[in-house]
Amino acid sequence: MNPSPNSLDTERIESLKAGILGALSLALAYGAIALGNALVLAKQFDVFREVLVTAGVNLLVRIAIASLSGFLFGVTYRYIIRDEENPQLKAGAVLAFGLVRGLAPAEGYQYIPDTFWLLGVLTIESIFSFAIARLTLDWAIHRHWIKPFKSG
């Protein structure tokens, strides 16, 4: 049985809403974490002004990439959880996206043992950011602002 064009359009709109909310929430969470890290490191190394000026453009690019990741997470999360209440699926989605995003920089490092702690921190920050996006999406679904994907 083929779904009607109206139901396909409705599903696409709901996925778009989930993607936009995922992008916004992940960008805000990641931006806050990155800005906090920049301020802590700037105070620690007493180069406050230099860090903020040079990190500005870099931070904007990283937030844009986080937004794209958040959009993809939002769309995918809506399809993963469907209309079920399964905490393992929800946690698994966060963990999968967080690990992929957090461990991706490892491919660029030649000496992984030297950067082990850095990768650990990046991974924890990434998982935390996706957890915030998940909570935001769950909240929006609970408020019926976004409809869960109906299976079957």
TIFI-437662 format. One record per residue: residue number from 1; residue in one letter; x, y, z of N, C-alpha, C, O in turn. Coordinates in steps of 0.02 Angstrom, whole numbers. Layout:
BEGIN
<resi:NUM, resn:A, nx:X, ny:Y, nz:Z, cax:X, cay:Y, caz:Z, cx:X, cy:Y, cz:Z, ox:X, oy:Y, oz:Z>
...
***
This chain:
BEGIN
<resi:1, resn:M, nx:42, ny:-58, nz:0, cax:0, cay:0, caz:0, cx:44, cy:62, cz:0, ox:86, oy:71, oz:44>
<resi:2, resn:N, nx:35, ny:104, nz:-50, cax:75, cay:165, caz:-56, cx:45, cy:222, cz:-15, ox:-16, oy:232, oz:-15>
<resi:3, resn:P, nx:87, ny:259, nz:20, cax:62, cay:315, caz:59, cx:39, cy:371, cz:12, ox:65, oy:379, oz:-44>
<resi:4, resn:S, nx:-9, ny:410, nz:35, cax:-34, cay:464, caz:-6, cx:17, cy:521, cz:-10, ox:58, oy:527, oz:36>
<resi:5, resn:P, nx:15, ny:561, nz:-63, cax:63, cay:617, caz:-68, cx:57, cy:666, cz:-10, ox:108, oy:694, oz:11>
<resi:6, resn:N, nx:-3, ny:676, nz:17, cax:-12, cay:721, caz:74, cx:24, cy:694, cz:136, ox:54, oy:733, oz:173>
<resi:7, resn:S, nx:20, ny:628, nz:148, cax:54, cay:601, caz:207, cx:130, cy:605, cz:199, ox:166, oy:615, oz:248>
<resi:8, resn:L, nx:154, ny:597, nz:137, cax:227, cay:604, caz:126, cx:249, cy:676, cz:138, ox:302, oy:688, oz:167>
<resi:9, resn:D, nx:209, ny:724, nz:115, cax:226, cay:794, caz:127, cx:225, cy:810, cz:202, ox:268, oy:846, oz:227>
<resi:10, resn:T, nx:176, ny:783, nz:237, cax:172, cay:794, caz:310, cx:233, cy:765, cz:345, ox:262, oy:798, oz:388>
<resi:11, resn:E, nx:253, ny:705, nz:325, cax:313, cay:674, caz:355, cx:375, cy:715, cz:341, ox:418, oy:724, oz:384>
<resi:12, resn:R, nx:380, ny:742, nz:280, cax:438, cay:783, caz:263, cx:441, cy:847, cz:304, ox:494, oy:868, oz:326>
<resi:13, resn:I, nx:383, ny:877, nz:313, cax:380, cay:939, caz:353, cx:399, cy:924, cz:425, ox:437, oy:963, oz:455>
<resi:14, resn:E, nx:375, ny:870, nz:453, cax:392, cay:852, caz:522, cx:467, cy:837, cz:528, ox:498, oy:855, oz:578>
<resi:15, resn:S, nx:495, ny:804, nz:478, cax:567, cay:790, caz:478, cx:607, cy:855, cz:473, ox:659, oy:862, oz:505>
<resi:16, resn:L, nx:583, ny:901, nz:432, cax:616, cay:966, caz:426, cx:615, cy:1004, cz:492, ox:665, oy:1033, oz:513>
<resi:17, resn:K, nx:558, ny:1003, nz:526, cax:552, cay:1035, caz:592, cx:600, cy:1002, cz:642, ox:634, oy:1037, oz:680>
<resi:18, resn:A, nx:602, ny:936, nz:642, cax:648, cay:900, caz:687, cx:721, cy:918, cz:671, ox:761, oy:928, oz:716>
<resi:19, resn:G, nx:737, ny:922, nz:607, cax:805, cay:939, caz:587, cx:825, cy:1009, cz:607, ox:880, oy:1020, oz:631>
<resi:20, resn:I, nx:779, ny:1056, nz:598, cax:794, cay:1125, caz:617, cx:803, cy:1131, cz:692, ox:849, oy:1164, oz:716>
<resi:21, resn:L, nx:759, ny:1099, nz:730, cax:766, cay:1102, caz:803, cx:830, cy:1067, cz:826, ox:864, oy:1092, oz:871>
<resi:22, resn:G, nx:847, ny:1011, nz:794, cax:910, cay:977, caz:811, cx:970, cy:1020, cz:795, ox:1018, oy:1022, oz:833>
<resi:23, resn:A, nx:968, ny:1056, nz:738, cax:1023, cay:1099, caz:718, cx:1031, cy:1157, cz:767, ox:1087, oy:1173, oz:787>
<resi:24, resn:L, nx:976, ny:1188, nz:785, cax:980, cay:1245, caz:832, cx:1005, cy:1223, cz:901, ox:1048, oy:1256, oz:931>
<resi:25, resn:S, nx:977, ny:1168, nz:926, cax:997, cay:1147, caz:994, cx:1069, cy:1124, cz:997, ox:1104, oy:1138, oz:1045>
<resi:26, resn:L, nx:1091, ny:1088, nz:945, cax:1161, cay:1065, caz:946, cx:1208, cy:1124, cz:936, ox:1261, oy:1126, oz:968>
<resi:27, resn:A, nx:1190, ny:1171, nz:893, cax:1233, cay:1229, caz:882, cx:1240, cy:1270, cz:946, ox:1294, oy:1293, oz:963>
<resi:28, resn:L, nx:1185, ny:1279, nz:983, cax:1188, cay:1317, caz:1045, cx:1228, cy:1280, cz:1098, ox:1269, oy:1311, oz:1133>
<resi:29, resn:A, nx:1217, ny:1216, nz:1104, cax:1254, cay:1176, caz:1154, cx:1328, cy:1176, cz:1137, ox:1370, oy:1188, oz:1181>
<resi:30, resn:Y, nx:1345, ny:1162, nz:1075, cax:1415, cay:1158, caz:1054, cx:1448, cy:1227, cz:1059, ox:1505, oy:1233, oz:1081>
<resi:31, resn:G, nx:1411, ny:1279, nz:1039, cax:1438, cay:1347, caz:1043, cx:1454, cy:1367, cz:1114, ox:1506, oy:1397, oz:1127>
<resi:32, resn:A, nx:1410, ny:1350, nz:1160, cax:1421, cay:1366, caz:1231, cx:1482, cy:1329, cz:1257, ox:1523, oy:1357, oz:1293>
<resi:33, resn:I, nx:1488, ny:1266, nz:1240, cax:1545, cay:1226, caz:1263, cx:1610, cy:1253, cz:1233, ox:1659, oy:1261, oz:1269>
<resi:34, resn:A, nx:1610, ny:1267, nz:1168, cax:1670, cay:1292, caz:1135, cx:1691, cy:1360, cz:1161, ox:1750, oy:1373, oz:1172>
<resi:35, resn:L, nx:1642, ny:1404, nz:1172, cax:1658, cay:1470, caz:1199, cx:1685, cy:1464, cz:1271, ox:1732, oy:1498, oz:1289>
<resi:36, resn:G, nx:1654, ny:1420, nz:1310, cax:1679, cay:1407, caz:1377, cx:1751, cy:1382, cz:1377, ox:1792, oy:1404, oz:1416>
<resi:37, resn:N, nx:1765, ny:1336, nz:1332, cax:1834, cay:1310, caz:1326, cx:1882, cy:1365, cz:1306, ox:1937, oy:1370, oz:1334>
<resi:38, resn:A, nx:1862, ny:1408, nz:1259, cax:1906, cay:1462, caz:1236, cx:1920, cy:1511, cz:1293, ox:1977, oy:1533, oz:1301>
<resi:39, resn:L, nx:1869, ny:1526, nz:1333, cax:1880, cay:1573, caz:1389, cx:1924, cy:1543, cz:1443, ox:1967, oy:1577, oz:1470>
<resi:40, resn:V, nx:1913, ny:1479, nz:1458, cax:1954, cay:1445, caz:1509, cx:2027, cy:1442, cz:1486, ox:2072, oy:1458, oz:1524>
<resi:41, resn:L, nx:2037, ny:1422, nz:1423, cax:2106, cay:1418, caz:1398, cx:2138, cy:1487, cz:1393, ox:2197, oy:1494, oz:1406>
<resi:42, resn:A, nx:2098, ny:1538, nz:1375, cax:2126, cay:1605, caz:1368, cx:2149, cy:1631, cz:1436, ox:2202, oy:1661, oz:1442>
<resi:43, resn:K, nx:2109, ny:1619, nz:1488, cax:2129, cay:1641, caz:1555, cx:2188, cy:1601, cz:1581, ox:2231, oy:1627, oz:1616>
<resi:44, resn:Q, nx:2189, ny:1538, nz:1563, cax:2242, cay:1494, caz:1587, cx:2309, cy:1516, cz:1557, ox:2361, oy:1515, oz:1591>
<resi:45, resn:F, nx:2308, ny:1535, nz:1493, cax:2371, cay:1553, caz:1459, cx:2380, cy:1629, cz:1452, ox:2427, oy:1651, oz:1420>
<resi:46, resn:D, nx:2335, ny:1668, nz:1482, cax:2340, cay:1740, caz:1484, cx:2346, cy:1771, cz:1414, ox:2385, oy:1818, oz:1404>
<resi:47, resn:V, nx:2309, ny:1746, nz:1367, cax:2308, cay:1773, caz:1299, cx:2235, cy:1784, cz:1279, ox:2215, oy:1766, oz:1223>
<resi:48, resn:F, nx:2197, ny:1812, nz:1324, cax:2125, cay:1819, caz:1316, cx:2105, cy:1852, cz:1249, ox:2065, oy:1824, oz:1212>
<resi:49, resn:R, nx:2133, ny:1909, nz:1235, cax:2114, cay:1947, caz:1174, cx:2133, cy:1909, cz:1111, ox:2093, oy:1905, oz:1064>
<resi:50, resn:E, nx:2194, ny:1882, nz:1108, cax:2216, cay:1846, caz:1049, cx:2173, cy:1785, cz:1035, ox:2155, oy:1772, oz:977>
<resi:51, resn:V, nx:2156, ny:1747, nz:1086, cax:2116, cay:1687, caz:1077, cx:2047, cy:1704, cz:1049, ox:2024, oy:1671, oz:1003>
<resi:52, resn:L, nx:2015, ny:1755, nz:1076, cax:1948, cay:1772, caz:1054, cx:1948, cy:1798, cz:982, ox:1902, oy:1782, oz:944>
<resi:53, resn:V, nx:1997, ny:1837, nz:963, cax:2000, cay:1864, caz:895, cx:2015, cy:1808, cz:845, ox:1980, oy:1802, oz:794>
<resi:54, resn:T, nx:2066, ny:1768, nz:858, cax:2085, cay:1717, caz:810, cx:2036, cy:1658, cz:809, ox:2029, oy:1624, oz:758>
<resi:55, resn:A, nx:2003, ny:1645, nz:865, cax:1957, cay:1588, caz:868, cx:1888, cy:1605, cz:840, ox:1848, oy:1560, oz:829>
<resi:56, resn:G, nx:1873, ny:1669, nz:830, cax:1806, cay:1689, caz:808, cx:1783, cy:1657, cz:744, ox:1729, oy:1626, oz:742>
<resi:57, resn:V, nx:1822, ny:1662, nz:691, cax:1803, cay:1632, caz:627, cx:1804, cy:1556, cz:631, ox:1758, oy:1523, oz:606>
<resi:58, resn:N, nx:1854, ny:1530, nz:663, cax:1859, cay:1457, caz:672, cx:1798, cy:1431, cz:710, ox:1770, oy:1379, oz:693>
<resi:59, resn:L, nx:1777, ny:1467, nz:761, cax:1719, cay:1448, caz:801, cx:1655, cy:1449, cz:759, ox:1614, oy:1404, oz:765>
<resi:60, resn:L, nx:1647, ny:1499, nz:717, cax:1588, cay:1503, caz:674, cx:1584, cy:1444, cz:626, ox:1531, oy:1417, oz:614>
<resi:61, resn:V, nx:1641, ny:1425, nz:598, cax:1642, cay:1368, caz:552, cx:1625, cy:1304, cz:590, ox:1587, oy:1262, oz:566>
<resi:62, resn:R, nx:1653, ny:1296, nz:650, cax:1638, cay:1236, caz:690, cx:1565, cy:1234, cz:712, ox:1535, oy:1180, oz:714>
<resi:63, resn:I, nx:1536, ny:1291, nz:727, cax:1465, cay:1293, caz:745, cx:1421, cy:1277, cz:685, ox:1370, oy:1244, oz:691>
<resi:64, resn:A, nx:1441, ny:1300, nz:626, cax:1404, cay:1283, caz:564, cx:1406, cy:1208, cz:552, ox:1355, oy:1178, oz:532>
<resi:65, resn:I, nx:1463, ny:1177, nz:563, cax:1469, cay:1104, caz:554, cx:1427, cy:1068, cz:607, ox:1394, oy:1018, oz:592>
<resi:66, resn:A, nx:1428, ny:1094, nz:668, cax:1386, cay:1065, caz:721, cx:1312, cy:1072, cz:703, ox:1273, oy:1026, oz:717>
<resi:67, resn:S, nx:1293, ny:1127, nz:672, cax:1223, cay:1136, caz:651, cx:1203, cy:1084, cz:600, ox:1148, oy:1056, oz:603>
<resi:68, resn:L, nx:1247, ny:1071, nz:552, cax:1233, cay:1019, caz:502, cx:1226, cy:951, cz:536, ox:1181, oy:913, oz:520>
<resi:69, resn:S, nx:1270, ny:936, nz:582, cax:1266, cay:873, caz:619, cx:1201, cy:870, cz:659, ox:1169, oy:817, oz:661>
<resi:70, resn:G, nx:1182, ny:925, nz:689, cax:1119, cay:927, caz:727, cx:1058, cy:918, cz:683, ox:1010, oy:886, oz:703>
<resi:71, resn:F, nx:1060, ny:947, nz:623, cax:1005, cay:938, caz:576, cx:997, cy:864, cz:558, ox:942, oy:836, oz:560>
<resi:72, resn:L, nx:1052, ny:833, nz:541, cax:1050, cay:761, caz:523, cx:1028, cy:719, cz:583, ox:991, oy:671, oz:574>
<resi:73, resn:F, nx:1051, ny:737, nz:642, cax:1030, cay:701, caz:702, cx:955, cy:708, cz:713, ox:921, oy:659, oz:727>
<resi:74, resn:G, nx:929, ny:769, nz:707, cax:857, cay:780, caz:718, cx:814, cy:740, cz:671, ox:765, oy:708, oz:693>
<resi:75, resn:V, nx:831, ny:740, nz:607, cax:792, cay:701, caz:558, cx:797, cy:627, cz:574, ox:747, oy:591, oz:575>
<resi:76, resn:T, nx:858, ny:603, nz:586, cax:869, cay:532, caz:599, cx:837, cy:510, cz:664, ox:807, oy:457, oz:668>
<resi:77, resn:Y, nx:843, ny:551, nz:716, cax:816, cay:535, caz:781, cx:740, cy:524, cz:777, ox:714, oy:478, oz:808>
<resi:78, resn:R, nx:706, ny:566, nz:739, cax:633, cay:559, caz:732, cx:615, cy:491, cz:702, ox:566, oy:461, oz:722>
<resi:79, resn:Y, nx:654, ny:468, nz:655, cax:641, cay:403, caz:625, cx:663, cy:345, cz:669, ox:632, oy:291, oz:668>
<resi:80, resn:I, nx:715, ny:356, nz:708, cax:740, cay:302, caz:752, cx:689, cy:287, cz:806, ox:672, oy:229, oz:818>
<resi:81, resn:I, nx:664, ny:339, nz:839, cax:621, cay:326, caz:897, cx:549, cy:311, cz:877, ox:512, oy:279, oz:914>
<resi:82, resn:R, nx:529, ny:333, nz:817, cax:460, cay:323, caz:793, cx:410, cy:342, cz:846, ox:416, oy:395, oz:877>
<resi:83, resn:D, nx:359, ny:301, nz:856, cax:309, cay:318, caz:907, cx:316, cy:272, cz:968, ox:267, oy:259, oz:1003>
<resi:84, resn:E, nx:377, ny:249, nz:980, cax:391, cay:203, caz:1036, cx:423, cy:241, cz:1094, ox:451, oy:295, oz:1085>
<resi:85, resn:E, nx:418, ny:213, nz:1153, cax:454, cay:238, caz:1211, cx:508, cy:186, cz:1229, ox:497, oy:144, oz:1272>
<resi:86, resn:N, nx:564, ny:190, nz:1197, cax:618, cay:143, caz:1208, cx:681, cy:182, cz:1227, ox:713, oy:212, oz:1183>
<resi:87, resn:P, nx:699, ny:184, nz:1291, cax:757, cay:224, caz:1312, cx:823, cy:200, cz:1281, ox:869, oy:240, oz:1272>
<resi:88, resn:Q, nx:828, ny:135, nz:1265, cax:890, cay:110, caz:1234, cx:900, cy:139, cz:1164, ox:956, oy:155, oz:1145>
<resi:89, resn:L, nx:845, ny:145, nz:1126, cax:850, cay:175, caz:1060, cx:871, cy:248, cz:1064, ox:914, oy:271, oz:1026>
<resi:90, resn:K, nx:841, ny:284, nz:1111, cax:857, cay:355, caz:1119, cx:930, cy:364, cz:1139, ox:966, oy:405, oz:1110>
<resi:91, resn:A, nx:952, ny:326, nz:1189, cax:1021, cay:331, caz:1212, cx:1070, cy:307, cz:1158, ox:1124, oy:336, oz:1150>
<resi:92, resn:G, nx:1050, ny:255, nz:1121, cax:1093, cay:230, caz:1068, cx:1103, cy:280, cz:1012, ox:1158, oy:285, oz:984>
<resi:93, resn:A, nx:1051, ny:317, nz:995, cax:1057, cay:369, caz:944, cx:1106, cy:423, cz:966, ox:1149, oy:445, oz:927>
<resi:94, resn:V, nx:1099, ny:445, nz:1028, cax:1144, cay:496, caz:1055, cx:1216, cy:470, cz:1056, ox:1262, oy:505, oz:1035>
<resi:95, resn:L, nx:1225, ny:410, nz:1080, cax:1292, cay:381, caz:1084, cx:1323, cy:372, cz:1015, ox:1382, oy:387, oz:1006>
<resi:96, resn:A, nx:1285, ny:347, nz:967, cax:1311, cay:336, caz:900, cx:1334, cy:402, cz:868, ox:1390, oy:407, oz:843>
<resi:97, resn:F, nx:1291, ny:452, nz:869, cax:1309, cay:516, caz:840, cx:1367, cy:549, cz:879, ox:1413, oy:577, oz:849>
<resi:98, resn:G, nx:1364, ny:545, nz:945, cax:1416, cay:576, caz:986, cx:1484, cy:544, cz:976, ox:1534, oy:579, oz:971>
<resi:99, resn:L, nx:1486, ny:478, nz:972, cax:1550, cay:444, caz:961, cx:1579, cy:459, cz:892, ox:1639, oy:471, oz:885>
<resi:100, resn:V, nx:1536, ny:459, nz:841, cax:1561, cay:473, caz:774, cx:1589, cy:543, cz:770, ox:1644, oy:554, oz:744>
<resi:101, resn:R, nx:1552, ny:591, nz:796, cax:1575, cay:661, caz:794, cx:1636, cy:672, cz:839, ox:1682, oy:707, oz:821>
<resi:102, resn:G, nx:1635, ny:642, nz:898, cax:1690, cay:652, caz:945, cx:1755, cy:618, cz:926, ox:1809, oy:644, oz:940>
<resi:103, resn:L, nx:1750, ny:560, nz:895, cax:1811, cay:523, caz:877, cx:1836, cy:536, cz:806, ox:1889, oy:513, oz:787>
<resi:104, resn:A, nx:1797, ny:573, nz:766, cax:1818, cay:588, caz:697, cx:1886, cy:622, cz:693, ox:1924, oy:606, oz:647>
<resi:105, resn:P, nx:1903, ny:667, nz:738, cax:1969, cay:698, caz:733, cx:2028, cy:649, cz:741, ox:2084, oy:665, oz:722>
<resi:106, resn:A, nx:2015, ny:590, nz:767, cax:2069, cay:542, caz:777, cx:2102, cy:523, cz:711, ox:2162, oy:506, oz:710>
<resi:107, resn:E, nx:2066, ny:526, nz:657, cax:2095, cay:509, caz:592, cx:2147, cy:560, cz:570, ox:2190, oy:544, oz:528>
<resi:108, resn:G, nx:2144, ny:620, nz:597, cax:2192, cay:671, caz:578, cx:2255, cy:672, cz:620, ox:2303, oy:707, oz:603>
<resi:109, resn:Y, nx:2256, ny:634, nz:674, cax:2313, cay:634, caz:719, cx:2358, cy:574, cz:703, ox:2335, oy:518, oz:694>
<resi:110, resn:Q, nx:2423, ny:589, nz:700, cax:2470, cay:535, caz:688, cx:2484, cy:494, cz:750, ox:2491, oy:433, oz:747>
<resi:111, resn:Y, nx:2487, ny:527, nz:806, cax:2505, cay:494, caz:869, cx:2445, cy:496, cz:916, ox:2439, oy:541, oz:957>
<resi:112, resn:I, nx:2402, ny:448, nz:909, cax:2340, cay:446, caz:949, cx:2354, cy:441, cz:1024, ox:2319, oy:473, oz:1063>
<resi:113, resn:P, nx:2404, ny:402, nz:1046, cax:2416, cay:399, caz:1119, cx:2432, cy:468, cz:1149, ox:2416, oy:481, oz:1207>
<resi:114, resn:D, nx:2464, ny:512, nz:1110, cax:2480, cay:579, caz:1134, cx:2418, cy:623, cz:1141, ox:2418, oy:670, oz:1180>
<resi:115, resn:T, nx:2367, ny:607, nz:1104, cax:2306, cay:649, caz:1104, cx:2247, cy:612, cz:1135, ox:2189, oy:632, oz:1124>
<resi:116, resn:F, nx:2260, ny:560, nz:1171, cax:2206, cay:519, caz:1200, cx:2158, cy:560, cz:1242, ox:2097, oy:553, oz:1236>
<resi:117, resn:W, nx:2185, ny:602, nz:1286, cax:2142, cay:641, caz:1331, cx:2102, cy:693, cz:1292, ox:2044, oy:705, oz:1307>
<resi:118, resn:L, nx:2134, ny:723, nz:1242, cax:2098, cay:771, caz:1200, cx:2039, cy:738, cz:1165, ox:1984, oy:766, oz:1163>
<resi:119, resn:L, nx:2050, ny:679, nz:1137, cax:1996, cay:643, caz:1103, cx:1941, cy:623, cz:1152, ox:1882, oy:624, oz:1136>
<resi:120, resn:G, nx:1961, ny:605, nz:1213, cax:1911, cay:589, caz:1264, cx:1868, cy:648, cz:1281, ox:1807, oy:642, oz:1288>
<resi:121, resn:V, nx:1899, ny:706, nz:1289, cax:1861, cay:767, caz:1305, cx:1815, cy:785, cz:1247, ox:1757, oy:802, oz:1257>
<resi:122, resn:L, nx:1840, ny:782, nz:1186, cax:1799, cay:798, caz:1127, cx:1739, cy:750, cz:1121, ox:1684, oy:771, oz:1104>
<resi:123, resn:T, nx:1751, ny:687, nz:1136, cax:1697, cay:638, caz:1132, cx:1644, cy:651, cz:1186, ox:1584, oy:647, oz:1172>
<resi:124, resn:I, nx:1665, ny:665, nz:1246, cax:1618, cay:679, caz:1300, cx:1578, cy:743, cz:1284, ox:1517, oy:744, oz:1295>
<resi:125, resn:E, nx:1612, ny:794, nz:1260, cax:1577, cay:856, caz:1240, cx:1526, cy:842, cz:1185, ox:1470, oy:869, oz:1187>
<resi:126, resn:S, nx:1544, ny:801, nz:1138, cax:1500, cay:785, caz:1082, cx:1439, cy:746, cz:1106, ox:1382, oy:761, oz:1086>
<resi:127, resn:I, nx:1450, ny:696, nz:1148, cax:1394, cay:657, caz:1174, cx:1348, cy:702, cz:1215, ox:1287, oy:697, oz:1210>
<resi:128, resn:F, nx:1377, ny:746, nz:1255, cax:1338, cay:793, caz:1295, cx:1295, cy:838, cz:1250, ox:1237, oy:851, oz:1265>
<resi:129, resn:S, nx:1325, ny:863, nz:1196, cax:1289, cay:907, caz:1150, cx:1230, cy:871, cz:1117, ox:1176, oy:899, oz:1110>
<resi:130, resn:F, nx:1242, ny:809, nz:1095, cax:1187, cay:770, caz:1065, cx:1134, cy:752, cz:1116, ox:1075, oy:746, oz:1099>
<resi:131, resn:A, nx:1154, ny:743, nz:1178, cax:1105, cay:729, caz:1231, cx:1059, cy:790, cz:1241, ox:999, oy:782, oz:1251>
<resi:132, resn:I, nx:1087, ny:849, nz:1237, cax:1046, cay:909, caz:1242, cx:999, cy:913, cz:1183, ox:940, oy:930, oz:1191>
<resi:133, resn:A, nx:1023, ny:898, nz:1123, cax:980, cay:898, caz:1064, cx:924, cy:846, cz:1072, ox:867, oy:859, oz:1054>
<resi:134, resn:R, nx:941, ny:788, nz:1098, cax:890, cay:736, caz:1109, cx:837, cy:760, cz:1158, ox:777, oy:752, oz:1145>
<resi:135, resn:L, nx:858, ny:789, nz:1213, cax:809, cay:813, caz:1263, cx:765, cy:867, cz:1233, ox:705, oy:870, oz:1247>
<resi:136, resn:T, nx:793, ny:910, nz:1192, cax:754, cay:962, caz:1159, cx:703, cy:932, cz:1112, ox:645, oy:952, oz:1110>
<resi:137, resn:L, nx:724, ny:883, nz:1073, cax:678, cay:849, caz:1026, cx:624, cy:810, cz:1064, ox:566, oy:813, oz:1045>
<resi:138, resn:D, nx:643, ny:776, nz:1117, cax:593, cay:739, caz:1157, cx:542, cy:788, cz:1186, ox:482, oy:773, oz:1188>
<resi:139, resn:W, nx:566, ny:845, nz:1209, cax:521, cay:896, caz:1237, cx:473, cy:921, cz:1184, ox:413, oy:928, oz:1197>
<resi:140, resn:A, nx:497, ny:935, nz:1124, cax:455, cay:960, caz:1070, cx:404, cy:907, cz:1048, ox:347, oy:923, oz:1031>
<resi:141, resn:I, nx:425, ny:844, nz:1047, cax:380, cay:789, caz:1029, cx:327, cy:781, cz:1083, ox:268, oy:771, oz:1068>
<resi:142, resn:H, nx:347, ny:786, nz:1145, cax:300, cay:780, caz:1201, cx:248, cy:837, cz:1199, ox:189, oy:826, oz:1216>
<resi:143, resn:R, nx:269, ny:896, nz:1178, cax:223, cay:954, caz:1173, cx:183, cy:953, cz:1108, ox:142, oy:997, oz:1096>
<resi:144, resn:H, nx:195, ny:902, nz:1066, cax:160, cay:894, caz:1002, cx:178, cy:948, cz:951, ox:139, oy:963, oz:906>
<resi:145, resn:W, nx:237, ny:979, nz:959, cax:261, cay:1027, caz:910, cx:291, cy:991, cz:851, ox:289, oy:1015, oz:794>
<resi:146, resn:I, nx:317, ny:931, nz:864, cax:343, cay:887, caz:812, cx:308, cy:820, cz:822, ox:305, oy:795, oz:878>
<resi:147, resn:K, nx:283, ny:793, nz:768, cax:250, cay:728, caz:773, cx:301, cy:673, cz:761, ox:341, oy:677, oz:715>
<resi:148, resn:P, nx:299, ny:620, nz:802, cax:345, cay:565, caz:791, cx:326, cy:528, cz:726, ox:268, oy:530, oz:705>
<resi:149, resn:F, nx:375, ny:496, nz:697, cax:362, cay:457, caz:637, cx:317, cy:398, cz:654, ox:331, oy:361, oz:702>
<resi:150, resn:K, nx:265, ny:389, nz:617, cax:218, cay:333, caz:629, cx:239, cy:274, cz:587, ox:240, oy:277, oz:526>
<resi:151, resn:S, nx:257, ny:219, nz:621, cax:277, cay:160, caz:584, cx:216, cy:121, cz:563, ox:167, oy:116, oz:599>
<resi:152, resn:G, nx:220, ny:93, nz:503, cax:166, cay:51, caz:478, cx:114, cy:87, cz:446, ox:66, oy:58, oz:422>
***
